[in-house]
Amino acid sequence: MITANVKTELIELLARHAYKAGAVSLSSGKQSDYYVDSKVVTYGPEGAILVGTAVWDAIRDENVAGVGGLTLGADAIVVATVIAAHYAGYDLPGFIVRKEPKKHGMKRMIEGVLPEPGSRIAIVDDVVTSGGSVFQSIDEAERDGLEVAIVVPLVDREEGAREKIESRGIKFTPICTARQLRRIAIGR
């Protein structure tokens, strides 16, 4: 269970620093009147600690053997979560899913430490809209024989991702919604 203080502090930090009002094109191709630049939080010292703790709190009771997600949105979140789990006494490996196979070396789509096939895992992301990035991660993990138990984005834009993810039988637990950030950032 996410502790109220950690969750509240993280949401306030995201609202203050990551929420940006103004027209923008999203990775999904949609146009929006705001953007959530989560990296200014996930790559900062206070943000990294809060993100790791909040995500670990969200997945700790899900019996997962690993945490991962699509690069670049998930990179800092995976590392912060692995560290938080370690400090809580749990050995939780992390991995990153590439957007395309590496062209040399092992030519992998997934880098890092993968649990054994059949293991339950968590997928994380910074911001979800339609769920495209999350589904790339889910599909790659499933190709490697892993079972995705839960998806934890930092921010759910509430534009269809939840329904699509839950329709595949996967638990969806966002840390917050864009509506919550907007309310704090600009009072609407």
Backbone hydrogen bonds in HBPLUS format (Angstrom, degrees):
<---DONOR---> <-ACCEPTOR-->    atom                        ^
c    i                          cat <-CA-CA->   ^        H-A-AA   ^      H-
h    n   atom  resd res      DA  || num        DHA   H-A  angle D-A-AA Bond
n    s   type  num  typ     dist DA aas  dist angle  dist       angle   num
A0007-LYS N   A0003-THR O   3.03 MM   4  6.18 176.3  2.04 164.6 165.7     1
A0008-THR N   A0004-ALA O   2.87 MM   4  5.88 166.0  1.89 151.3 156.1     2
A0009-GLU N   A0005-ASN O   2.88 MM   4  5.96 164.9  1.91 150.3 154.9     3
A0010-LEU N   A0006-VAL O   2.91 MM   4  6.06 161.4  1.94 152.8 158.1     4
A0011-ILE N   A0007-LYS O   2.92 MM   4  6.12 167.3  1.94 155.8 159.2     5
A0012-GLU N   A0008-THR O   2.97 MM   4  6.13 161.6  2.01 149.4 154.7     6
A0013-LEU N   A0009-GLU O   2.93 MM   4  6.10 153.8  2.00 145.1 152.5     7
A0014-LEU N   A0010-LEU O   2.88 MM   4  6.13 162.2  1.92 155.1 159.6     8
A0015-ALA N   A0011-ILE O   2.89 MM   4  6.07 159.1  1.93 148.7 154.8     9
A0016-ARG N   A0012-GLU O   2.91 MM   4  6.06 159.4  1.96 147.7 153.0    10
A0017-HIS N   A0013-LEU O   2.96 MM   4  6.00 162.6  2.00 150.6 155.2    11
A0018-ALA N   A0014-LEU O   2.79 MM   4  4.82 142.5  1.92 126.0 138.2    12
A0019-TYR N   A0014-LEU O   3.06 MM   5  6.38 139.0  2.23 161.1 164.6    13
A0037-ASP N   A0018-ALA O   2.79 MM  19  4.53 159.9  1.83 135.4 130.8    14
A0020-LYS N   A0035-TYR O   2.74 MM  15  5.09 158.9  1.79 165.0 167.4    15
A0035-TYR N   A0020-LYS O   2.77 MM  15  5.09 150.2  1.85 145.1 155.3    16
A0022-GLY N   A0033-ASP O   2.81 MM  11  4.89 166.1  1.83 133.2 128.3    17
A0024-VAL N   A0032-SER O   2.95 MM   8  5.42 144.7  2.08 150.6 154.2    18
A0032-SER N   A0024-VAL O   2.91 MM   8  5.42 152.4  1.98 159.1 166.1    19
A0026-LEU N   A0030-LYS O   2.83 MM   4  5.41 173.6  1.83 170.0 171.8    20
A0029-GLY N   A0026-LEU O   2.86 MM   3  5.28 160.7  1.90 114.1 120.6    21
A0040-VAL N   A0037-ASP O   3.30 MM   3  6.27 158.0  2.35 125.6 128.9    22
A0041-VAL N   A0038-SER O   2.81 MM   3  5.39 154.1  1.87 117.7 126.5    23
A0042-THR N   A0038-SER O   2.86 MM   4  6.11 166.4  1.87 156.1 159.7    24
A0043-TYR N   A0039-LYS O   3.10 MM   4  5.60 155.8  2.16 135.0 139.1    25
A0044-GLY N   A0041-VAL O   3.15 MM   3  5.29 163.8  2.18 108.6 113.5    26
A0048-ALA N   A0044-GLY O   2.78 MM   4  5.81 161.6  1.81 157.2 162.2    27
A0049-ILE N   A0045-PRO O   3.25 MM   4  6.39 162.4  2.28 145.3 149.0    28
A0050-LEU N   A0046-GLU O   3.05 MM   4  6.30 167.1  2.07 153.2 156.9    29
A0051-VAL N   A0047-GLY O   2.74 MM   4  5.84 166.4  1.75 158.1 162.4    30
A0052-GLY N   A0048-ALA O   2.95 MM   4  5.98 170.8  1.95 148.2 151.3    31
A0053-THR N   A0049-ILE O   3.06 MM   4  6.14 164.0  2.08 147.1 151.8    32
A0054-ALA N   A0050-LEU O   2.86 MM   4  5.94 165.3  1.88 151.3 155.9    33
A0055-VAL N   A0051-VAL O   2.90 MM   4  6.00 170.4  1.91 159.3 161.8    34
A0056-TRP N   A0052-GLY O   2.95 MM   4  5.95 160.8  1.99 143.5 149.9    35
A0057-ASP N   A0053-THR O   2.88 MM   4  6.00 159.4  1.92 146.4 152.7    36
A0058-ALA N   A0054-ALA O   3.02 MM   4  6.25 141.1  2.18 137.7 148.1    37
A0058-ALA N   A0055-VAL O   3.02 MM   3  4.95 120.0  2.39  93.2 108.7    38
A0059-ILE N   A0055-VAL O   3.06 MM   4  6.36 137.8  2.24 148.3 159.1    39
A0059-ILE N   A0056-TRP O   3.16 MM   3  5.27 131.8  2.41  98.9 111.3    40
A0060-ARG N   A0056-TRP O   2.83 MM   4  5.59 137.1  2.02 157.4 165.5    41
A0062-GLU N   A0059-ILE O   2.95 MM   3  5.27 166.2  1.97 124.4 126.1    42
A0065-ALA N   A0120-ARG O   2.67 MM  55  5.81 167.5  1.68 168.0 163.4    43
A0122-ALA N   A0066-GLY O   2.97 MM  56  6.36 155.7  2.03 146.2 153.3    44
A0067-VAL N   A0093-PRO O   3.03 MM  26  6.51 147.4  2.14 151.3 161.6    45
A0095-PHE N   A0067-VAL O   3.03 MM  28  6.47 139.8  2.19 144.8 152.3    46
A0068-GLY N   A0122-ALA O   3.00 MM  54  6.47 151.9  2.08 152.3 160.6    47
A0124-VAL N   A0068-GLY O   2.85 MM  56  6.06 151.7  1.93 148.0 157.2    48
A0097-VAL N   A0069-GLY O   2.85 MM  28  5.67 165.4  1.87 136.4 139.0    49
A0074-ALA N   A0070-LEU O   3.07 MM   4  5.57 156.7  2.13 154.1 155.7    50
A0071-THR N   A0097-VAL O   2.95 MM  26  5.94 166.0  1.97 159.3 156.4    51
A0078-VAL N   A0074-ALA O   2.81 MM   4  5.91 163.6  1.84 170.7 173.7    52
A0079-VAL N   A0075-ASP O   3.18 MM   4  6.49 172.0  2.19 157.4 158.3    53
A0080-ALA N   A0076-ALA O   2.96 MM   4  6.05 165.2  1.98 146.9 151.6    54
A0081-THR N   A0077-ILE O   2.93 MM   4  6.02 153.9  2.00 146.3 153.5    55
A0082-VAL N   A0078-VAL O   2.92 MM   4  6.15 160.9  1.96 156.3 161.3    56
A0083-ILE N   A0079-VAL O   3.05 MM   4  6.25 160.3  2.09 151.1 156.2    57
A0084-ALA N   A0080-ALA O   2.96 MM   4  6.17 160.9  2.00 145.0 150.5    58
A0085-ALA N   A0081-THR O   2.87 MM   4  6.05 162.0  1.90 151.5 156.4    59
A0086-HIS N   A0082-VAL O   2.96 MM   4  6.15 155.2  2.02 143.0 150.1    60
A0087-TYR N   A0083-ILE O   2.98 MM   4  6.29 161.7  2.01 155.5 159.2    61
A0088-ALA N   A0084-ALA O   3.06 MM   4  6.29 126.3  2.36 136.0 150.3    62
A0088-ALA N   A0085-ALA O   3.03 MM   3  4.97 134.1  2.25  94.6 108.2    63
A0090-TYR N   A0085-ALA O   2.87 MM   5  5.15 163.9  1.90 144.6 142.4    64
A0089-GLY N   A0086-HIS O   2.87 MM   3  5.07 158.2  1.92 108.8 114.5    65
A0113-VAL N   A0094-GLY O   2.91 MM  19  5.62 166.7  1.93 155.7 151.5    66
A0096-ILE N   A0111-GLU O   2.79 MM  15  5.32 158.3  1.84 154.4 162.0    67
A0111-GLU N   A0096-ILE O   2.87 MM  15  5.32 164.9  1.89 159.3 162.7    68
A0098-ARG N   A0109-MET O   2.63 MM  11  5.10 177.2  1.63 167.5 168.3    69
A0102-LYS N   A0108-ARG O   3.19 MM   6  5.61 162.7  2.22 137.1 140.8    70
A0107-LYS N   A0104-HIS O   3.14 MM   3  5.43 153.6  2.22 137.5 133.8    71
A0119-SER N   A0116-GLU O   3.05 MM   3  5.76 152.0  2.13 144.9 147.8    72
A0118-GLY N   A0145-GLY O   2.54 MM  27  5.59 154.6  1.60 143.1 149.8    73
A0147-GLU N   A0119-SER O   2.85 MM  28  5.92 179.4  1.85 156.6 156.8    74
A0121-ILE N   A0147-GLU O   2.81 MM  26  6.10 148.4  1.90 156.9 160.5    75
A0149-ALA N   A0121-ILE O   2.88 MM  28  5.71 163.7  1.90 156.9 162.0    76
A0123-ILE N   A0150-ILE O   2.95 MM  27  6.40 160.6  1.99 156.2 162.4    77
A0152-VAL N   A0123-ILE O   2.83 MM  29  6.30 157.5  1.88 158.1 165.8    78
A0154-LEU N   A0125-ASP O   2.98 MM  29  6.54 141.2  2.14 142.8 153.6    79
A0155-VAL N   A0126-ASP O   2.90 MM  29  6.24 148.1  2.00 150.0 160.4    80
A0128-VAL N   A0155-VAL O   2.94 MM  27  6.43 158.1  1.99 163.8 170.7    81
A0157-ARG N   A0128-VAL O   2.92 MM  29  6.01 170.3  1.93 171.5 174.4    82
A0161-ALA N   A0129-THR O   3.24 MM  32  5.85 132.7  2.48 156.8 145.3    83
A0135-PHE N   A0131-GLY O   2.87 MM   4  6.07 159.0  1.91 161.1 167.3    84
A0136-GLN N   A0132-GLY O   3.09 MM   4  6.40 143.8  2.22 144.0 153.4    85
A0137-SER N   A0133-SER O   3.22 MM   4  6.55 156.9  2.28 145.3 150.5    86
A0138-ILE N   A0134-VAL O   2.84 MM   4  6.15 161.7  1.87 154.0 159.9    87
A0139-ASP N   A0135-PHE O   2.90 MM   4  5.89 170.1  1.91 145.8 149.0    88
A0140-GLU N   A0136-GLN O   3.10 MM   4  6.25 162.8  2.13 146.0 150.5    89
A0141-ALA N   A0137-SER O   2.94 MM   4  6.08 165.3  1.97 153.0 157.5    90
A0142-GLU N   A0138-ILE O   2.88 MM   4  6.07 162.3  1.91 155.1 160.3    91
A0143-ARG N   A0139-ASP O   2.95 MM   4  6.15 146.7  2.06 142.1 151.4    92
A0144-ASP N   A0140-GLU O   3.18 MM   4  6.49 134.5  2.40 138.8 150.1    93
A0144-ASP N   A0141-ALA O   3.06 MM   3  5.16 131.9  2.30  96.9 110.1    94
A0146-LEU N   A0141-ALA O   3.01 MM   5  5.36 163.3  2.04 143.4 140.3    95
A0145-GLY N   A0142-GLU O   2.92 MM   3  4.92 156.5  1.98 108.3 110.6    96
A0171-LYS N   A0149-ALA O   3.25 MM  22  6.28 154.7  2.32 140.9 136.9    97
A0151-VAL N   A0171-LYS O   2.82 MM  20  6.24 149.6  1.92 153.1 162.4    98
A0173-THR N   A0151-VAL O   2.94 MM  22  6.26 170.3  1.95 169.9 173.2    99
A0175-ILE N   A0153-PRO O   2.96 MM  22  6.43 156.3  2.02 158.4 166.2   100
A0176-CYS N   A0154-LEU O   3.04 MM  22  6.23 132.2  2.27 139.6 153.1   101
A0156-ASP N   A0176-CYS O   2.98 MM  20  6.40 150.8  2.07 141.9 150.6   102
A0178-ALA N   A0156-ASP O   3.00 MM  22  6.04 151.3  2.08 141.6 139.5   103
A0164-LYS N   A0160-GLY O   3.29 MM   4  6.48 165.7  2.31 154.0 157.9   104
A0165-ILE N   A0161-ALA O   2.91 MM   4  6.06 167.4  1.92 164.7 168.0   105
A0166-GLU N   A0162-ARG O   2.87 MM   4  5.97 172.7  1.88 159.5 162.0   106
A0167-SER N   A0163-GLU O   2.96 MM   4  5.97 139.4  2.13 137.6 148.2   107
A0168-ARG N   A0165-ILE O   3.03 MM   3  5.48 153.2  2.11 109.4 117.7   108
A0169-GLY N   A0166-GLU O   2.91 MM   3  5.05 157.5  1.96 112.1 114.7   109
A0180-GLN N   A0177-THR O   3.10 MM   3  5.29 121.7  2.45  98.6 111.9   110
A0181-LEU N   A0177-THR O   3.21 MM   4  6.65 157.2  2.26 147.2 153.0   111
A0182-ARG N   A0178-ALA O   2.83 MM   4  6.09 165.4  1.85 156.7 160.3   112
A0183-ARG N   A0179-ARG O   2.98 MM   4  6.14 161.6  2.01 147.8 152.7   113
A0184-ILE N   A0180-GLN O   3.19 MM   4  6.45 155.1  2.26 146.5 152.0   114
A0185-ALA N   A0181-LEU O   2.74 MM   4  5.88 169.6  1.75 160.4 164.2   115
A0186-ILE N   A0182-ARG O   2.81 MM   4  5.63 170.1  1.82 151.0 154.5   116
A0187-GLY N   A0183-ARG O   2.96 MM   4  4.40 124.1  2.28 109.3 118.6   117
